[in-house]
Amino acid sequence: MARGNQRDKAREANLKKLATMKKGNSLSGSALAKSKEEAAEKMRQKQAAADAKKAAGGSSASAPAGKGSQGRA
């Protein structure tokens, strides 16, 4: 008898989990595409700023020459 209850509880939990997964994305196709494009543009701007900062910093921002042989005698 306990297994039937366990099965019912598992089914209820799974349905609840699936319901929360479905309601995660409520944007339509065009709105979703616009949202993704805005996020991509923001990331492009951040990457350009990071590249500019790295270029302005010169070689001081690069890794040390002997990075692979640290801690060896």
Predicted model as a PDB file, atoms N, CA, C, CB and O in Angstrom, pLDDT in the B-factor column:
MODEL        1                                                                  
ATOM      1  N   MET A   1       0.802  -1.189   0.000  1.00 52.00           N  
ATOM      2  CA  MET A   1       0.000   0.000   0.000  1.00 52.00           C  
ATOM      3  C   MET A   1       0.855   1.268   0.000  1.00 52.00           C  
ATOM      4  CB  MET A   1      -0.918  -0.010   1.185  1.00 52.00           C  
ATOM      5  O   MET A   1       0.500   2.266  -0.627  1.00 52.00           O  
ATOM      6  N   ALA A   2       1.962   1.219   0.696  1.00 59.00           N  
ATOM      7  CA  ALA A   2       2.804   2.412   0.798  1.00 59.00           C  
ATOM      8  C   ALA A   2       3.380   2.790  -0.560  1.00 59.00           C  
ATOM      9  CB  ALA A   2       3.937   2.184   1.806  1.00 59.00           C  
ATOM     10  O   ALA A   2       3.607   3.970  -0.827  1.00 59.00           O  
ATOM     11  N   ARG A   3       3.618   1.816  -1.411  1.00 73.00           N  
ATOM     12  CA  ARG A   3       4.204   2.125  -2.710  1.00 73.00           C  
ATOM     13  C   ARG A   3       3.230   2.908  -3.579  1.00 73.00           C  
ATOM     14  CB  ARG A   3       4.626   0.843  -3.422  1.00 73.00           C  
ATOM     15  O   ARG A   3       3.654   3.758  -4.363  1.00 73.00           O  
ATOM     16  N   GLY A   4       1.950   2.641  -3.457  1.00 76.00           N  
ATOM     17  CA  GLY A   4       0.969   3.395  -4.221  1.00 76.00           C  
ATOM     18  C   GLY A   4       0.973   4.868  -3.829  1.00 76.00           C  
ATOM     19  O   GLY A   4       0.891   5.752  -4.682  1.00 76.00           O  
ATOM     20  N   ASN A   5       1.067   5.112  -2.547  1.00 88.00           N  
ATOM     21  CA  ASN A   5       1.133   6.491  -2.059  1.00 88.00           C  
ATOM     22  C   ASN A   5       2.422   7.159  -2.526  1.00 88.00           C  
ATOM     23  CB  ASN A   5       1.040   6.528  -0.520  1.00 88.00           C  
ATOM     24  O   ASN A   5       2.426   8.327  -2.916  1.00 88.00           O  
ATOM     25  N   GLN A   6       3.504   6.407  -2.480  1.00 90.00           N  
ATOM     26  CA  GLN A   6       4.790   6.939  -2.915  1.00 90.00           C  
ATOM     27  C   GLN A   6       4.725   7.306  -4.398  1.00 90.00           C  
ATOM     28  CB  GLN A   6       5.921   5.914  -2.655  1.00 90.00           C  
ATOM     29  O   GLN A   6       5.232   8.349  -4.811  1.00 90.00           O  
ATOM     30  N   ARG A   7       4.106   6.449  -5.180  1.00 91.00           N  
ATOM     31  CA  ARG A   7       3.965   6.684  -6.619  1.00 91.00           C  
ATOM     32  C   ARG A   7       3.128   7.937  -6.881  1.00 91.00           C  
ATOM     33  CB  ARG A   7       3.324   5.459  -7.307  1.00 91.00           C  
ATOM     34  O   ARG A   7       3.464   8.751  -7.741  1.00 91.00           O  
ATOM     35  N   ASP A   8       2.038   8.080  -6.131  1.00 91.00           N  
ATOM     36  CA  ASP A   8       1.192   9.266  -6.280  1.00 91.00           C  
ATOM     37  C   ASP A   8       1.942  10.538  -5.901  1.00 91.00           C  
ATOM     38  CB  ASP A   8      -0.066   9.131  -5.425  1.00 91.00           C  
ATOM     39  O   ASP A   8       1.844  11.550  -6.595  1.00 91.00           O  
ATOM     40  N   LYS A   9       2.678  10.489  -4.819  1.00 93.00           N  
ATOM     41  CA  LYS A   9       3.445  11.662  -4.385  1.00 93.00           C  
ATOM     42  C   LYS A   9       4.507  12.012  -5.424  1.00 93.00           C  
ATOM     43  CB  LYS A   9       4.105  11.406  -3.007  1.00 93.00           C  
ATOM     44  O   LYS A   9       4.717  13.189  -5.718  1.00 93.00           O  
ATOM     45  N   ALA A  10       5.168  11.017  -5.975  1.00 93.00           N  
ATOM     46  CA  ALA A  10       6.190  11.261  -6.995  1.00 93.00           C  
ATOM     47  C   ALA A  10       5.561  11.856  -8.249  1.00 93.00           C  
ATOM     48  CB  ALA A  10       6.936   9.956  -7.340  1.00 93.00           C  
ATOM     49  O   ALA A  10       6.136  12.753  -8.866  1.00 93.00           O  
ATOM     50  N   ARG A  11       4.386  11.365  -8.629  1.00 93.00           N  
ATOM     51  CA  ARG A  11       3.688  11.896  -9.800  1.00 93.00           C  
ATOM     52  C   ARG A  11       3.308  13.357  -9.587  1.00 93.00           C  
ATOM     53  CB  ARG A  11       2.434  11.061 -10.103  1.00 93.00           C  
ATOM     54  O   ARG A  11       3.483  14.180 -10.486  1.00 93.00           O  
ATOM     55  N   GLU A  12       2.783  13.688  -8.394  1.00 94.00           N  
ATOM     56  CA  GLU A  12       2.431  15.070  -8.076  1.00 94.00           C  
ATOM     57  C   GLU A  12       3.661  15.977  -8.110  1.00 94.00           C  
ATOM     58  CB  GLU A  12       1.761  15.143  -6.700  1.00 94.00           C  
ATOM     59  O   GLU A  12       3.609  17.084  -8.646  1.00 94.00           O  
ATOM     60  N   ALA A  13       4.759  15.505  -7.538  1.00 95.00           N  
ATOM     61  CA  ALA A  13       5.980  16.307  -7.523  1.00 95.00           C  
ATOM     62  C   ALA A  13       6.501  16.530  -8.936  1.00 95.00           C  
ATOM     63  CB  ALA A  13       7.056  15.633  -6.666  1.00 95.00           C  
ATOM     64  O   ALA A  13       6.973  17.618  -9.263  1.00 95.00           O  
ATOM     65  N   ASN A  14       6.415  15.508  -9.767  1.00 94.00           N  
ATOM     66  CA  ASN A  14       6.885  15.631 -11.142  1.00 94.00           C  
ATOM     67  C   ASN A  14       6.015  16.604 -11.930  1.00 94.00           C  
ATOM     68  CB  ASN A  14       6.899  14.261 -11.825  1.00 94.00           C  
ATOM     69  O   ASN A  14       6.538  17.411 -12.698  1.00 94.00           O  
ATOM     70  N   LEU A  15       4.700  16.542 -11.754  1.00 93.00           N  
ATOM     71  CA  LEU A  15       3.806  17.474 -12.437  1.00 93.00           C  
ATOM     72  C   LEU A  15       4.084  18.915 -12.009  1.00 93.00           C  
ATOM     73  CB  LEU A  15       2.342  17.112 -12.154  1.00 93.00           C  
ATOM     74  O   LEU A  15       4.059  19.829 -12.832  1.00 93.00           O  
ATOM     75  N   LYS A  16       4.347  19.108 -10.728  1.00 92.00           N  
ATOM     76  CA  LYS A  16       4.654  20.445 -10.225  1.00 92.00           C  
ATOM     77  C   LYS A  16       5.963  20.950 -10.829  1.00 92.00           C  
ATOM     78  CB  LYS A  16       4.738  20.440  -8.684  1.00 92.00           C  
ATOM     79  O   LYS A  16       6.070  22.117 -11.206  1.00 92.00           O  
ATOM     80  N   LYS A  17       6.953  20.068 -10.918  1.00 91.00           N  
ATOM     81  CA  LYS A  17       8.243  20.444 -11.499  1.00 91.00           C  
ATOM     82  C   LYS A  17       8.099  20.798 -12.974  1.00 91.00           C  
ATOM     83  CB  LYS A  17       9.256  19.308 -11.329  1.00 91.00           C  
ATOM     84  O   LYS A  17       8.685  21.775 -13.440  1.00 91.00           O  
ATOM     85  N   LEU A  18       7.328  20.013 -13.703  1.00 89.00           N  
ATOM     86  CA  LEU A  18       7.112  20.294 -15.122  1.00 89.00           C  
ATOM     87  C   LEU A  18       6.364  21.606 -15.325  1.00 89.00           C  
ATOM     88  CB  LEU A  18       6.343  19.151 -15.776  1.00 89.00           C  
ATOM     89  O   LEU A  18       6.645  22.340 -16.272  1.00 89.00           O  
ATOM     90  N   ALA A  19       5.419  21.902 -14.447  1.00 86.00           N  
ATOM     91  CA  ALA A  19       4.667  23.157 -14.553  1.00 86.00           C  
ATOM     92  C   ALA A  19       5.583  24.352 -14.354  1.00 86.00           C  
ATOM     93  CB  ALA A  19       3.526  23.193 -13.529  1.00 86.00           C  
ATOM     94  O   ALA A  19       5.449  25.356 -15.054  1.00 86.00           O  
ATOM     95  N   THR A  20       6.510  24.260 -13.411  1.00 83.00           N  
ATOM     96  CA  THR A  20       7.429  25.378 -13.190  1.00 83.00           C  
ATOM     97  C   THR A  20       8.406  25.514 -14.352  1.00 83.00           C  
ATOM     98  CB  THR A  20       8.199  25.191 -11.872  1.00 83.00           C  
ATOM     99  O   THR A  20       8.822  26.626 -14.675  1.00 83.00           O  
ATOM    100  N   MET A  21       8.774  24.422 -14.977  1.00 78.00           N  
ATOM    101  CA  MET A  21       9.675  24.487 -16.129  1.00 78.00           C  
ATOM    102  C   MET A  21       8.983  25.139 -17.321  1.00 78.00           C  
ATOM    103  CB  MET A  21      10.168  23.081 -16.506  1.00 78.00           C  
ATOM    104  O   MET A  21       9.615  25.890 -18.064  1.00 78.00           O  
ATOM    105  N   LYS A  22       7.700  24.864 -17.513  1.00 75.00           N  
ATOM    106  CA  LYS A  22       6.970  25.403 -18.656  1.00 75.00           C  
ATOM    107  C   LYS A  22       6.764  26.900 -18.548  1.00 75.00           C  
ATOM    108  CB  LYS A  22       5.636  24.717 -18.791  1.00 75.00           C  
ATOM    109  O   LYS A  22       6.824  27.601 -19.558  1.00 75.00           O  
ATOM    110  N   LYS A  23       6.524  27.404 -17.355  1.00 73.00           N  
ATOM    111  CA  LYS A  23       6.222  28.819 -17.222  1.00 73.00           C  
ATOM    112  C   LYS A  23       7.475  29.678 -17.168  1.00 73.00           C  
ATOM    113  CB  LYS A  23       5.394  29.052 -15.991  1.00 73.00           C  
ATOM    114  O   LYS A  23       7.366  30.888 -16.967  1.00 73.00           O  
ATOM    115  N   GLY A  24       8.648  29.109 -17.337  1.00 67.00           N  
ATOM    116  CA  GLY A  24       9.886  29.869 -17.275  1.00 67.00           C  
ATOM    117  C   GLY A  24      10.043  30.862 -18.406  1.00 67.00           C  
ATOM    118  O   GLY A  24      10.594  31.941 -18.187  1.00 67.00           O  
ATOM    119  N   ASN A  25       9.583  30.547 -19.606  1.00 68.00           N  
ATOM    120  CA  ASN A  25       9.748  31.427 -20.752  1.00 68.00           C  
ATOM    121  C   ASN A  25       8.377  31.848 -21.249  1.00 68.00           C  
ATOM    122  CB  ASN A  25      10.556  30.736 -21.878  1.00 68.00           C  
ATOM    123  O   ASN A  25       7.654  31.057 -21.853  1.00 68.00           O  
ATOM    124  N   SER A  26       8.024  33.105 -20.989  1.00 72.00           N  
ATOM    125  CA  SER A  26       6.711  33.577 -21.389  1.00 72.00           C  
ATOM    126  C   SER A  26       6.775  34.538 -22.566  1.00 72.00           C  
ATOM    127  CB  SER A  26       6.029  34.241 -20.227  1.00 72.00           C  
ATOM    128  O   SER A  26       5.765  35.155 -22.903  1.00 72.00           O  
ATOM    129  N   LEU A  27       7.944  34.685 -23.206  1.00 74.00           N  
ATOM    130  CA  LEU A  27       8.090  35.610 -24.327  1.00 74.00           C  
ATOM    131  C   LEU A  27       7.658  34.950 -25.627  1.00 74.00           C  
ATOM    132  CB  LEU A  27       9.537  36.100 -24.437  1.00 74.00           C  
ATOM    133  O   LEU A  27       7.829  33.745 -25.813  1.00 74.00           O  
ATOM    134  N   SER A  28       7.098  35.752 -26.520  1.00 81.00           N  
ATOM    135  CA  SER A  28       6.731  35.234 -27.834  1.00 81.00           C  
ATOM    136  C   SER A  28       7.992  35.136 -28.691  1.00 81.00           C  
ATOM    137  CB  SER A  28       5.656  36.141 -28.518  1.00 81.00           C  
ATOM    138  O   SER A  28       9.075  35.511 -28.244  1.00 81.00           O  
ATOM    139  N   GLY A  29       7.859  34.644 -29.894  1.00 83.00           N  
ATOM    140  CA  GLY A  29       9.014  34.449 -30.767  1.00 83.00           C  
ATOM    141  C   GLY A  29       9.775  35.720 -31.057  1.00 83.00           C  
ATOM    142  O   GLY A  29      10.998  35.751 -30.918  1.00 83.00           O  
ATOM    143  N   SER A  30       9.072  36.785 -31.462  1.00 88.00           N  
ATOM    144  CA  SER A  30       9.761  38.034 -31.801  1.00 88.00           C  
ATOM    145  C   SER A  30      10.320  38.719 -30.563  1.00 88.00           C  
ATOM    146  CB  SER A  30       8.812  38.982 -32.530  1.00 88.00           C  
ATOM    147  O   SER A  30      11.407  39.295 -30.609  1.00 88.00           O  
ATOM    148  N   ALA A  31       9.584  38.658 -29.454  1.00 86.00           N  
ATOM    149  CA  ALA A  31      10.061  39.268 -28.215  1.00 86.00           C  
ATOM    150  C   ALA A  31      11.276  38.515 -27.679  1.00 86.00           C  
ATOM    151  CB  ALA A  31       8.942  39.295 -27.161  1.00 86.00           C  
ATOM    152  O   ALA A  31      12.206  39.126 -27.152  1.00 86.00           O  
ATOM    153  N   LEU A  32      11.265  37.207 -27.811  1.00 85.00           N  
ATOM    154  CA  LEU A  32      12.396  36.404 -27.367  1.00 85.00           C  
ATOM    155  C   LEU A  32      13.629  36.717 -28.207  1.00 85.00           C  
ATOM    156  CB  LEU A  32      12.059  34.907 -27.444  1.00 85.00           C  
ATOM    157  O   LEU A  32      14.728  36.851 -27.670  1.00 85.00           O  
ATOM    158  N   ALA A  33      13.451  36.836 -29.530  1.00 90.00           N  
ATOM    159  CA  ALA A  33      14.564  37.162 -30.411  1.00 90.00           C  
ATOM    160  C   ALA A  33      15.128  38.540 -30.079  1.00 90.00           C  
ATOM    161  CB  ALA A  33      14.122  37.106 -31.877  1.00 90.00           C  
ATOM    162  O   ALA A  33      16.344  38.727 -30.065  1.00 90.00           O  
ATOM    163  N   LYS A  34      14.252  39.502 -29.812  1.00 92.00           N  
ATOM    164  CA  LYS A  34      14.695  40.845 -29.460  1.00 92.00           C  
ATOM    165  C   LYS A  34      15.464  40.826 -28.152  1.00 92.00           C  
ATOM    166  CB  LYS A  34      13.503  41.800 -29.362  1.00 92.00           C  
ATOM    167  O   LYS A  34      16.497  41.482 -28.025  1.00 92.00           O  
ATOM    168  N   SER A  35      14.967  40.079 -27.182  1.00 91.00           N  
ATOM    169  CA  SER A  35      15.624  39.973 -25.885  1.00 91.00           C  
ATOM    170  C   SER A  35      17.014  39.359 -26.032  1.00 91.00           C  
ATOM    171  CB  SER A  35      14.773  39.139 -24.920  1.00 91.00           C  
ATOM    172  O   SER A  35      17.976  39.832 -25.427  1.00 91.00           O  
ATOM    173  N   LYS A  36      17.111  38.308 -26.834  1.00 92.00           N  
ATOM    174  CA  LYS A  36      18.408  37.665 -27.052  1.00 92.00           C  
ATOM    175  C   LYS A  36      19.379  38.615 -27.753  1.00 92.00           C  
ATOM    176  CB  LYS A  36      18.237  36.379 -27.880  1.00 92.00           C  
ATOM    177  O   LYS A  36      20.560  38.661 -27.408  1.00 92.00           O  
ATOM    178  N   GLU A  37      18.889  39.367 -28.729  1.00 95.00           N  
ATOM    179  CA  GLU A  37      19.739  40.303 -29.454  1.00 95.00           C  
ATOM    180  C   GLU A  37      20.233  41.415 -28.534  1.00 95.00           C  
ATOM    181  CB  GLU A  37      18.983  40.899 -30.645  1.00 95.00           C  
ATOM    182  O   GLU A  37      21.390  41.827 -28.629  1.00 95.00           O  
ATOM    183  N   GLU A  38      19.369  41.906 -27.642  1.00 95.00           N  
ATOM    184  CA  GLU A  38      19.781  42.933 -26.684  1.00 95.00           C  
ATOM    185  C   GLU A  38      20.860  42.395 -25.743  1.00 95.00           C  
ATOM    186  CB  GLU A  38      18.567  43.431 -25.873  1.00 95.00           C  
ATOM    187  O   GLU A  38      21.828  43.093 -25.441  1.00 95.00           O  
ATOM    188  N   ALA A  39      20.695  41.171 -25.289  1.00 95.00           N  
ATOM    189  CA  ALA A  39      21.690  40.564 -24.404  1.00 95.00           C  
ATOM    190  C   ALA A  39      23.011  40.371 -25.141  1.00 95.00           C  
ATOM    191  CB  ALA A  39      21.181  39.215 -23.857  1.00 95.00           C  
ATOM    192  O   ALA A  39      24.080  40.596 -24.574  1.00 95.00           O  
ATOM    193  N   ALA A  40      22.938  39.954 -26.411  1.00 97.00           N  
ATOM    194  CA  ALA A  40      24.151  39.749 -27.198  1.00 97.00           C  
ATOM    195  C   ALA A  40      24.869  41.071 -27.431  1.00 97.00           C  
ATOM    196  CB  ALA A  40      23.818  39.083 -28.540  1.00 97.00           C  
ATOM    197  O   ALA A  40      26.098  41.123 -27.372  1.00 97.00           O  
ATOM    198  N   GLU A  41      24.129  42.132 -27.694  1.00 97.00           N  
ATOM    199  CA  GLU A  41      24.734  43.448 -27.901  1.00 97.00           C  
ATOM    200  C   GLU A  41      25.427  43.937 -26.633  1.00 97.00           C  
ATOM    201  CB  GLU A  41      23.674  44.460 -28.345  1.00 97.00           C  
ATOM    202  O   GLU A  41      26.512  44.516 -26.689  1.00 97.00           O  
ATOM    203  N   LYS A  42      24.782  43.696 -25.486  1.00 97.00           N  
ATOM    204  CA  LYS A  42      25.379  44.088 -24.219  1.00 97.00           C  
ATOM    205  C   LYS A  42      26.699  43.337 -23.999  1.00 97.00           C  
ATOM    206  CB  LYS A  42      24.401  43.818 -23.055  1.00 97.00           C  
ATOM    207  O   LYS A  42      27.682  43.920 -23.543  1.00 97.00           O  
ATOM    208  N   MET A  43      26.710  42.056 -24.325  1.00 97.00           N  
ATOM    209  CA  MET A  43      27.929  41.268 -24.161  1.00 97.00           C  
ATOM    210  C   MET A  43      29.018  41.721 -25.135  1.00 97.00           C  
ATOM    211  CB  MET A  43      27.629  39.780 -24.364  1.00 97.00           C  
ATOM    212  O   MET A  43      30.198  41.723 -24.784  1.00 97.00           O  
ATOM    213  N   ARG A  44      28.630  42.107 -26.361  1.00 97.00           N  
ATOM    214  CA  ARG A  44      29.612  42.624 -27.321  1.00 97.00           C  
ATOM    215  C   ARG A  44      30.244  43.904 -26.796  1.00 97.00           C  
ATOM    216  CB  ARG A  44      28.954  42.880 -28.691  1.00 97.00           C  
ATOM    217  O   ARG A  44      31.451  44.100 -26.936  1.00 97.00           O  
ATOM    218  N   GLN A  45      29.445  44.774 -26.195  1.00 97.00           N  
ATOM    219  CA  GLN A  45      29.968  46.019 -25.632  1.00 97.00           C  
ATOM    220  C   GLN A  45      30.917  45.741 -24.475  1.00 97.00           C  
ATOM    221  CB  GLN A  45      28.823  46.917 -25.165  1.00 97.00           C  
ATOM    222  O   GLN A  45      31.962  46.380 -24.356  1.00 97.00           O  
ATOM    223  N   LYS A  46      30.552  44.789 -23.626  1.00 97.00           N  
ATOM    224  CA  LYS A  46      31.428  44.437 -22.510  1.00 97.00           C  
ATOM    225  C   LYS A  46      32.743  43.860 -23.012  1.00 97.00           C  
ATOM    226  CB  LYS A  46      30.736  43.437 -21.580  1.00 97.00           C  
ATOM    227  O   LYS A  46      33.805  44.159 -22.466  1.00 97.00           O  
ATOM    228  N   GLN A  47      32.674  43.025 -24.059  1.00 96.00           N  
ATOM    229  CA  GLN A  47      33.886  42.421 -24.611  1.00 96.00           C  
ATOM    230  C   GLN A  47      34.772  43.480 -25.247  1.00 96.00           C  
ATOM    231  CB  GLN A  47      33.531  41.341 -25.641  1.00 96.00           C  
ATOM    232  O   GLN A  47      35.993  43.435 -25.094  1.00 96.00           O  
ATOM    233  N   ALA A  48      34.175  44.437 -25.960  1.00 96.00           N  
ATOM    234  CA  ALA A  48      34.953  45.515 -26.572  1.00 96.00           C  
ATOM    235  C   ALA A  48      35.627  46.359 -25.501  1.00 96.00           C  
ATOM    236  CB  ALA A  48      34.056  46.397 -27.459  1.00 96.00           C  
ATOM    237  O   ALA A  48      36.777  46.766 -25.666  1.00 96.00           O  
ATOM    238  N   ALA A  49      34.927  46.623 -24.412  1.00 95.00           N  
ATOM    239  CA  ALA A  49      35.516  47.395 -23.320  1.00 95.00           C  
ATOM    240  C   ALA A  49      36.677  46.629 -22.687  1.00 95.00           C  
ATOM    241  CB  ALA A  49      34.450  47.727 -22.257  1.00 95.00           C  
ATOM    242  O   ALA A  49      37.703  47.221 -22.354  1.00 95.00           O  
ATOM    243  N   ALA A  50      36.520  45.336 -22.523  1.00 95.00           N  
ATOM    244  CA  ALA A  50      37.590  44.527 -21.943  1.00 95.00           C  
ATOM    245  C   ALA A  50      38.800  44.482 -22.866  1.00 95.00           C  
ATOM    246  CB  ALA A  50      37.092  43.108 -21.658  1.00 95.00           C  
ATOM    247  O   ALA A  50      39.940  44.555 -22.407  1.00 95.00           O  
ATOM    248  N   ASP A  51      38.552  44.362 -24.173  1.00 95.00           N  
ATOM    249  CA  ASP A  51      39.658  44.353 -25.136  1.00 95.00           C  
ATOM    250  C   ASP A  51      40.381  45.689 -25.141  1.00 95.00           C  
ATOM    251  CB  ASP A  51      39.147  44.028 -26.545  1.00 95.00           C  
ATOM    252  O   ASP A  51      41.610  45.731 -25.215  1.00 95.00           O  
ATOM    253  N   ALA A  52      39.628  46.782 -25.063  1.00 94.00           N  
ATOM    254  CA  ALA A  52      40.246  48.102 -25.040  1.00 94.00           C  
ATOM    255  C   ALA A  52      41.076  48.282 -23.772  1.00 94.00           C  
ATOM    256  CB  ALA A  52      39.175  49.201 -25.139  1.00 94.00           C  
ATOM    257  O   ALA A  52      42.164  48.855 -23.814  1.00 94.00           O  
ATOM    258  N   LYS A  53      40.566  47.797 -22.660  1.00 93.00           N  
ATOM    259  CA  LYS A  53      41.293  47.907 -21.397  1.00 93.00           C  
ATOM    260  C   LYS A  53      42.581  47.089 -21.454  1.00 93.00           C  
ATOM    261  CB  LYS A  53      40.410  47.438 -20.220  1.00 93.00           C  
ATOM    262  O   LYS A  53      43.627  47.523 -20.972  1.00 93.00           O  
ATOM    263  N   LYS A  54      42.489  45.895 -22.054  1.00 93.00           N  
ATOM    264  CA  LYS A  54      43.664  45.041 -22.174  1.00 93.00           C  
ATOM    265  C   LYS A  54      44.698  45.691 -23.092  1.00 93.00           C  
ATOM    266  CB  LYS A  54      43.271  43.647 -22.705  1.00 93.00           C  
ATOM    267  O   LYS A  54      45.893  45.648 -22.803  1.00 93.00           O  
ATOM    268  N   ALA A  55      44.246  46.296 -24.202  1.00 92.00           N  
ATOM    269  CA  ALA A  55      45.156  46.938 -25.139  1.00 92.00           C  
ATOM    270  C   ALA A  55      45.808  48.167 -24.512  1.00 92.00           C  
ATOM    271  CB  ALA A  55      44.415  47.328 -26.418  1.00 92.00           C  
ATOM    272  O   ALA A  55      46.979  48.444 -24.773  1.00 92.00           O  
ATOM    273  N   ALA A  56      45.068  48.903 -23.693  1.00 90.00           N  
ATOM    274  CA  ALA A  56      45.613  50.085 -23.050  1.00 90.00           C  
ATOM    275  C   ALA A  56      46.615  49.703 -21.960  1.00 90.00           C  
ATOM    276  CB  ALA A  56      44.488  50.935 -22.464  1.00 90.00           C  
ATOM    277  O   ALA A  56      47.541  50.461 -21.671  1.00 90.00           O  
ATOM    278  N   GLY A  57      46.431  48.548 -21.366  1.00 85.00           N  
ATOM    279  CA  GLY A  57      47.304  48.110 -20.288  1.00 85.00           C  
ATOM    280  C   GLY A  57      48.658  47.638 -20.770  1.00 85.00           C  
ATOM    281  O   GLY A  57      49.598  47.567 -19.979  1.00 85.00           O  
ATOM    282  N   GLY A  58      48.781  47.320 -22.018  1.00 65.00           N  
ATOM    283  CA  GLY A  58      50.045  46.834 -22.545  1.00 65.00           C  
ATOM    284  C   GLY A  58      50.323  45.412 -22.128  1.00 65.00           C  
ATOM    285  O   GLY A  58      49.402  44.607 -21.997  1.00 65.00           O  
ATOM    286  N   SER A  59      51.599  45.094 -21.916  1.00 56.00           N  
ATOM    287  CA  SER A  59      51.972  43.721 -21.590  1.00 56.00           C  
ATOM    288  C   SER A  59      51.844  43.427 -20.104  1.00 56.00           C  
ATOM    289  CB  SER A  59      53.386  43.447 -22.041  1.00 56.00           C  
ATOM    290  O   SER A  59      52.020  42.278 -19.701  1.00 56.00           O  
ATOM    291  N   SER A  60      51.544  44.421 -19.275  1.00 53.00           N  
ATOM    292  CA  SER A  60      51.416  44.183 -17.834  1.00 53.00           C  
ATOM    293  C   SER A  60      50.208  43.305 -17.508  1.00 53.00           C  
ATOM    294  CB  SER A  60      51.303  45.513 -17.091  1.00 53.00           C  
ATOM    295  O   SER A  60      50.170  42.673 -16.452  1.00 53.00           O  
ATOM    296  N   ALA A  61      49.232  43.261 -18.399  1.00 48.00           N  
ATOM    297  CA  ALA A  61      48.044  42.457 -18.163  1.00 48.00           C  
ATOM    298  C   ALA A  61      48.234  41.011 -18.607  1.00 48.00           C  
ATOM    299  CB  ALA A  61      46.859  43.062 -18.879  1.00 48.00           C  
ATOM    300  O   ALA A  61      47.397  40.162 -18.303  1.00 48.00           O  
ATOM    301  N   SER A  62      49.306  40.719 -19.313  1.00 51.00           N  
ATOM    302  CA  SER A  62      49.509  39.358 -19.812  1.00 51.00           C  
ATOM    303  C   SER A  62      50.054  38.458 -18.712  1.00 51.00           C  
ATOM    304  CB  SER A  62      50.463  39.359 -21.016  1.00 51.00           C  
ATOM    305  O   SER A  62      50.507  38.937 -17.673  1.00 51.00           O  
ATOM    306  N   ALA A  63      50.007  37.160 -18.948  1.00 55.00           N  
ATOM    307  CA  ALA A  63      50.448  36.174 -17.971  1.00 55.00           C  
ATOM    308  C   ALA A  63      51.972  36.196 -17.860  1.00 55.00           C  
ATOM    309  CB  ALA A  63      49.950  34.763 -18.357  1.00 55.00           C  
ATOM    310  O   ALA A  63      52.653  36.581 -18.810  1.00 55.00           O  
ATOM    311  N   PRO A  64      52.518  35.784 -16.703  1.00 57.00           N  
ATOM    312  CA  PRO A  64      53.961  35.722 -16.549  1.00 57.00           C  
ATOM    313  C   PRO A  64      54.589  34.736 -17.514  1.00 57.00           C  
ATOM    314  CB  PRO A  64      54.317  35.352 -15.132  1.00 57.00           C  
ATOM    315  O   PRO A  64      53.936  33.786 -17.947  1.00 57.00           O  
ATOM    316  N   ALA A  65      55.849  34.952 -17.852  1.00 58.00           N  
ATOM    317  CA  ALA A  65      56.525  34.135 -18.866  1.00 58.00           C  
ATOM    318  C   ALA A  65      56.684  32.689 -18.421  1.00 58.00           C  
ATOM    319  CB  ALA A  65      57.890  34.723 -19.188  1.00 58.00           C  
ATOM    320  O   ALA A  65      56.506  31.775 -19.226  1.00 58.00           O  
ATOM    321  N   GLY A  66      57.015  32.465 -17.156  1.00 55.00           N  
ATOM    322  CA  GLY A  66      57.280  31.118 -16.671  1.00 55.00           C  
ATOM    323  C   GLY A  66      56.098  30.494 -15.974  1.00 55.00           C  
ATOM    324  O   GLY A  66      56.281  29.786 -14.984  1.00 55.00           O  
ATOM    325  N   LYS A  67      54.917  30.724 -16.443  1.00 57.00           N  
ATOM    326  CA  LYS A  67      53.702  30.255 -15.769  1.00 57.00           C  
ATOM    327  C   LYS A  67      53.663  28.727 -15.655  1.00 57.00           C  
ATOM    328  CB  LYS A  67      52.464  30.749 -16.521  1.00 57.00           C  
ATOM    329  O   LYS A  67      53.245  28.199 -14.624  1.00 57.00           O  
ATOM    330  N   GLY A  68      54.084  28.027 -16.676  1.00 59.00           N  
ATOM    331  CA  GLY A  68      54.013  26.566 -16.665  1.00 59.00           C  
ATOM    332  C   GLY A  68      54.979  25.904 -15.727  1.00 59.00           C  
ATOM    333  O   GLY A  68      54.772  24.753 -15.345  1.00 59.00           O  
ATOM    334  N   SER A  69      56.047  26.605 -15.335  1.00 57.00           N  
ATOM    335  CA  SER A  69      57.076  25.962 -14.494  1.00 57.00           C  
ATOM    336  C   SER A  69      57.093  26.516 -13.072  1.00 57.00           C  
ATOM    337  CB  SER A  69      58.456  26.141 -15.124  1.00 57.00           C  
ATOM    338  O   SER A  69      58.143  26.520 -12.430  1.00 57.00           O  
ATOM    339  N   GLN A  70      55.966  26.978 -12.576  1.00 61.00           N  
ATOM    340  CA  GLN A  70      55.915  27.504 -11.219  1.00 61.00           C  
ATOM    341  C   GLN A  70      56.113  26.399 -10.212  1.00 61.00           C  
ATOM    342  CB  GLN A  70      54.597  28.215 -10.965  1.00 61.00           C  
ATOM    343  O   GLN A  70      55.570  25.304 -10.360  1.00 61.00           O  
ATOM    344  N   GLY A  71      56.905  26.691  -9.168  1.00 60.00           N  
ATOM    345  CA  GLY A  71      57.065  25.752  -8.082  1.00 60.00           C  
ATOM    346  C   GLY A  71      57.985  24.585  -8.374  1.00 60.00           C  
ATOM    347  O   GLY A  71      58.064  23.650  -7.577  1.00 60.00           O  
ATOM    348  N   ARG A  72      58.665  24.617  -9.471  1.00 59.00           N  
ATOM    349  CA  ARG A  72      59.603  23.524  -9.794  1.00 59.00           C  
ATOM    350  C   ARG A  72      61.029  23.998  -9.666  1.00 59.00           C  
ATOM    351  CB  ARG A  72      59.357  22.986 -11.214  1.00 59.00           C  
ATOM    352  O   ARG A  72      61.333  25.164  -9.918  1.00 59.00           O  
ATOM    353  N   ALA A  73      61.895  23.103  -9.278  1.00 56.00           N  
ATOM    354  CA  ALA A  73      63.306  23.468  -9.080  1.00 56.00           C  
ATOM    355  C   ALA A  73      64.152  23.143 -10.268  1.00 56.00           C  
ATOM    356  CB  ALA A  73      63.866  22.777  -7.878  1.00 56.00           C  
ATOM    357  O   ALA A  73      65.358  23.391 -10.254  1.00 56.00           O  
TER     358      ALA A  73                                                      
ENDMDL                                                                          
END                                                                             
